[in-house]
Every structure is written in structure tokens, then in C-alpha cells.
């Protein structure tokens, strides 16, 4: 390396593994047999997840 060059570090993934919440879980909605991802910490599938209104910090949502 010359005096004017810069050194660097290689980019890699996160140092810690992704959080996992158990394999083989299913949606809690009665009659729904959708399997949830082990990375989804919710209790319901996308279709049955209760609606959540985001915090808008003073703005009105239409």
C-alpha cells in the first residue's frame, strides 16, 4: 500500500443471529391452519392479525 491509500474492513452480516420464535406455530384464529414463520413473533397470520392504527404524531389519517 502507498502512503495515500486507505484500508477498510469487509462488510458482513450482523454479528448476532436473527431472533427466532419457534417452528411449527399456527395462526390462533379458530379454523385457520396457516403456519407462521419462525421469524414472526405475532400470534396470527396476516389475514387475521387485528388492525393496528399507527401513531401519526398529530396528523389526521383520511
N, C-alpha and C positions, 0 to 999 in steps of 0.2 A: 504494500500500500504506500502511496505517496503521502506527503505531509498534508495535502489538501483534501484527501478523501475522507469520507465519513464511514463509520462502522454502524451496523444495525443488528437487530435481533430478528429472527424468523417469527412470523405470525403463526400462532397455533390456536387451537380451541380454548375454551375456558379451562381453568385449572381444576375446577371441581365438576363432577358429573351432574347431569340433569336430574331434577327431582323426579322420583317415580312414586306412584300411589297404589301399586298392587295390580296384578294381572288378573284377567277374567272377571272384572266387575261389570255389572249390567245396570242399565237405567232403572231408577227406583219407581218409575211410573208403572202402576199395575198394568200388566199385559204387554209391556214393551220389553223386547228381548235384545235391544241394541247393546252391543258390547262397547264399553268405554275404553279409551286409550289409557295406557298406564301413565301417561304424562298429563292427563286431565284430572284435576283434583275435584271436579264437580261430582254431584250425585245423580244428575240427569243428563240425557243426551241433548243435542242441540234443539231438537223439536220440542222437548218437554221442559227445558230449562225455564224457570219463572222469569218473566220480563223484569229487567233491572233498568231503571232510569238513571242515566249518568248525571253526575254533578256538573252543572253548567256555569257555575260562578256568576250568577246574576243575569244570564241570558235566557230568553224565553225560547223554548223549542216549539216549532209550529204545531 
